[in-house]
Amino acid sequence: MFELIGIKDIFDILIVAVIIYQIYRILVGTSAVNILVAVTAFAVLYVLVAYVFQMELLGFLMNKIVNVGVILVVILFQDDIRSFVTTLGEKSSTRIVRTIKRFFSGKVDSSVNMASIEQLVAAVEYMSKTKTGALIVIQRAADLSMYCETGELIDANVKARLIENIFYKNTPLHDGALIINNDTLKAAGCILPVSHDRTLPKNLGLRHRAALGLTEKTDAGVIVVSEETGKISFAERGRMDIGISPEKLAVYLGKGVVSEIKK
């Protein structure tokens, strides 16, 4: 049967493999990658059974499973599928934007200039020392307007004192997230999606889970200051570096893309 495989078939397999790999690269580090792995595994098994080994009975049963299973999967896993499509769309468009920016300017815009980074890091360092809990989002290519609408619009310059006042204990906006875009404090007291990853450490609080939840769905970077320990953390692409220094935070913010963040 393998002698029937020609050049066209080889190219066909390679193209499909490249497409699947590129989608995997976009979704890696997110919960949506589980759907891709499951669908790919079943598709490979179906091709082997029905076309390579030509097992008619098993192929017939798997074909019926496909016909009925698609409907069942949509019903049972509609939230995961929505997350999969959203993540794929946002992250693929983000990669295109980053590629264009890198081609013309040689670097990726981190959406925050050096002056704003200095103000932001100063505020985070102060809140770390005083153990003031904080959740700060750095918007990049993905649109976060839907999350801004859940809080109070500010549209103010990035200033350390203002950020510290927003997260001061017992103030109305201190529990939500602060979203920064283009060197502007866009909104405060915003509600973020919480990560449902069951492998996360139990000691991570709601702020950390919200940070991971947003980075699983968008390309945003999220800063977290623990109210219990004062530790500074930075999350991106579904991964988080916990207990970093203000200097390392400044490096993360300046890069715009974080590749070495640990799970």
PARO-742429 format. One line per 5 residues: number of its first residue (from 1); their letters; for each residue z, y, x of C-alpha. Coordinates in steps of 0.2 Angstrom, whole numbers, plus 5000, padded with zeros to 4 digits. Layout:
<nodes>
NUM = A = Z,Y,X ~ ...
</nodes>
This chain:
<nodes>
1 = MFELI = 5000,5000,5000 ~ 5003,5012,5015 ~ 4985,5010,5020 ~ 4980,5020,5005 ~ 4990,5036,5011
6 = GIKDI = 4977,5048,5018 ~ 4977,5065,5026 ~ 4978,5074,5009 ~ 4994,5064,5004 ~ 5002,5068,5021
11 = FDILI = 4999,5087,5018 ~ 5005,5085,5000 ~ 5022,5077,5006 ~ 5024,5090,5020 ~ 5021,5105,5008
16 = VAVII = 5034,5098,4995 ~ 5046,5095,5009 ~ 5045,5113,5016 ~ 5047,5120,4998 ~ 5063,5109,4996
21 = YQIYR = 5069,5114,5013 ~ 5067,5133,5010 ~ 5075,5132,4993 ~ 5090,5122,5001 ~ 5091,5136,5015
26 = ILVGT = 5092,5149,5001 ~ 5106,5140,4991 ~ 5116,5132,5006 ~ 5134,5137,5005 ~ 5134,5139,4986
31 = SAVNI = 5138,5127,4972 ~ 5120,5128,4966 ~ 5115,5117,4980 ~ 5123,5102,4972 ~ 5110,5103,4958
36 = LVAVT = 5096,5104,4971 ~ 5102,5088,4980 ~ 5104,5078,4965 ~ 5087,5082,4958 ~ 5078,5079,4975
41 = AFAVL = 5087,5062,4977 ~ 5082,5056,4960 ~ 5064,5062,4962 ~ 5063,5053,4979 ~ 5070,5037,4971
46 = YVLVA = 5058,5039,4956 ~ 5043,5041,4968 ~ 5048,5026,4978 ~ 5051,5014,4963 ~ 5036,5019,4952
51 = YVFQM = 5022,5023,4965 ~ 5027,5016,4982 ~ 5034,4999,4977 ~ 5026,4999,4960 ~ 5041,4991,4951
56 = ELLGF = 5035,4993,4934 ~ 5051,4989,4924 ~ 5062,5000,4934 ~ 5049,5013,4934 ~ 5048,5012,4915
61 = LMNKI = 5067,5014,4913 ~ 5068,5029,4925 ~ 5053,5037,4916 ~ 5063,5036,4900 ~ 5078,5043,4909
66 = VNVGV = 5068,5058,4915 ~ 5062,5061,4897 ~ 5079,5061,4889 ~ 5089,5066,4904 ~ 5081,5083,4906
71 = ILVVI = 5088,5088,4889 ~ 5105,5081,4892 ~ 5106,5089,4909 ~ 5101,5106,4901 ~ 5115,5104,4888
76 = LFQDD = 5129,5097,4899 ~ 5125,5108,4914 ~ 5118,5124,4907 ~ 5131,5135,4917 ~ 5126,5127,4933
81 = IRSFV = 5108,5128,4930 ~ 5110,5147,4926 ~ 5119,5149,4942 ~ 5105,5139,4951 ~ 5091,5150,4944
86 = TTLGE = 5101,5166,4947 ~ 5106,5162,4964 ~ 5088,5156,4969 ~ 5080,5172,4962 ~ 5093,5184,4970
91 = KSSTR = 5093,5176,4987 ~ 5075,5173,4988 ~ 5071,5191,4984 ~ 5085,5196,4996 ~ 5076,5186,5010
96 = IVRTI = 5060,5195,5006 ~ 5068,5212,5007 ~ 5077,5208,5023 ~ 5061,5201,5031 ~ 5051,5217,5026
101 = KRFFS = 5065,5228,5033 ~ 5067,5218,5049 ~ 5048,5219,5051 ~ 5047,5238,5050 ~ 5063,5243,5057
106 = GKVDS = 5069,5228,5068 ~ 5086,5227,5059 ~ 5094,5224,5042 ~ 5102,5239,5033 ~ 5120,5234,5029
111 = SVNMA = 5121,5248,5016 ~ 5135,5256,5025 ~ 5133,5269,5039 ~ 5145,5270,5054 ~ 5154,5285,5047
116 = SIEQL = 5158,5275,5031 ~ 5162,5259,5041 ~ 5175,5269,5051 ~ 5183,5276,5035 ~ 5183,5259,5027
121 = VAAVE = 5190,5249,5041 ~ 5204,5262,5043 ~ 5208,5260,5025 ~ 5208,5241,5026 ~ 5219,5242,5042
126 = YMSKT = 5232,5253,5033 ~ 5232,5242,5018 ~ 5234,5226,5029 ~ 5249,5234,5038 ~ 5257,5239,5021
131 = KTGAL = 5252,5222,5013 ~ 5243,5231,4999 ~ 5231,5219,4990 ~ 5213,5224,4990 ~ 5196,5218,4985
136 = IVIQR = 5181,5228,4992 ~ 5162,5223,4989 ~ 5148,5229,5000 ~ 5132,5229,4990 ~ 5116,5224,4999
141 = AADLS = 5099,5219,4991 ~ 5106,5211,4975 ~ 5109,5223,4960 ~ 5128,5223,4956 ~ 5126,5236,4941
146 = MYCET = 5132,5223,4929 ~ 5148,5221,4939 ~ 5150,5240,4940 ~ 5150,5241,4922 ~ 5165,5231,4920
151 = GELID = 5176,5244,4929 ~ 5177,5263,4930 ~ 5162,5272,4938 ~ 5168,5284,4953 ~ 5152,5289,4963
156 = ANVKA = 5163,5297,4977 ~ 5161,5297,4996 ~ 5168,5283,5006 ~ 5185,5290,5012 ~ 5200,5280,5018
161 = RLIEN = 5213,5290,5008 ~ 5204,5288,4992 ~ 5202,5269,4995 ~ 5220,5268,4999 ~ 5225,5277,4983
166 = IFYKN = 5214,5266,4972 ~ 5223,5250,4978 ~ 5240,5258,4978 ~ 5252,5246,4969 ~ 5254,5249,4950
171 = TPLHD = 5239,5260,4948 ~ 5227,5256,4934 ~ 5213,5251,4946 ~ 5222,5241,4959 ~ 5219,5224,4952
176 = GALII = 5200,5225,4951 ~ 5187,5226,4964 ~ 5180,5241,4972 ~ 5161,5241,4974 ~ 5152,5251,4988
181 = NNDTL = 5134,5255,4989 ~ 5124,5266,5000 ~ 5139,5275,5007 ~ 5146,5278,4989 ~ 5161,5271,4980
186 = KAAGC = 5152,5266,4965 ~ 5165,5259,4954 ~ 5183,5252,4954 ~ 5193,5240,4944 ~ 5178,5229,4942
191 = ILPVS = 5179,5211,4937 ~ 5170,5198,4948 ~ 5165,5179,4945 ~ 5178,5167,4951 ~ 5173,5152,4962
196 = HDRTL = 5176,5135,4955 ~ 5174,5126,4971 ~ 5187,5112,4970 ~ 5187,5110,4989 ~ 5195,5127,4992
201 = PKNLG = 5212,5128,4999 ~ 5226,5129,4986 ~ 5234,5144,4995 ~ 5219,5155,4992 ~ 5223,5168,4978
206 = LRHRA = 5213,5175,4964 ~ 5206,5189,4975 ~ 5199,5177,4988 ~ 5192,5166,4974 ~ 5183,5181,4966
211 = ALGLT = 5176,5186,4983 ~ 5169,5169,4986 ~ 5163,5168,4968 ~ 5152,5184,4970 ~ 5145,5179,4987
216 = EKTDA = 5140,5162,4979 ~ 5129,5172,4967 ~ 5123,5187,4977 ~ 5121,5193,4995 ~ 5135,5205,4995
221 = GVIVV = 5149,5205,5008 ~ 5167,5206,5001 ~ 5183,5211,5010 ~ 5199,5204,5005 ~ 5217,5210,5010
226 = SEETG = 5231,5198,5005 ~ 5245,5206,4996 ~ 5257,5192,5002 ~ 5252,5191,5020 ~ 5242,5207,5024
231 = KISFA = 5229,5196,5032 ~ 5211,5203,5031 ~ 5197,5191,5026 ~ 5178,5194,5025 ~ 5167,5183,5014
236 = ERGRM = 5148,5181,5013 ~ 5136,5168,5007 ~ 5150,5157,4999 ~ 5159,5157,5016 ~ 5175,5166,5021
241 = DIGIS = 5183,5171,5038 ~ 5202,5172,5035 ~ 5214,5182,5046 ~ 5202,5193,5055 ~ 5205,5209,5065
246 = PEKLA = 5199,5226,5060 ~ 5188,5226,5075 ~ 5180,5210,5069 ~ 5178,5217,5052 ~ 5169,5232,5059
251 = VYLGK = 5157,5220,5068 ~ 5154,5211,5052 ~ 5150,5227,5042 ~ 5139,5233,5055 ~ 5128,5218,5056
256 = GVVSE = 5124,5217,5038 ~ 5121,5198,5040 ~ 5135,5186,5045 ~ 5130,5169,5052 ~ 5146,5164,5060
261 = IKK = 5158,5164,5045 ~ 5168,5149,5044 ~ 5171,5139,5027
</nodes>
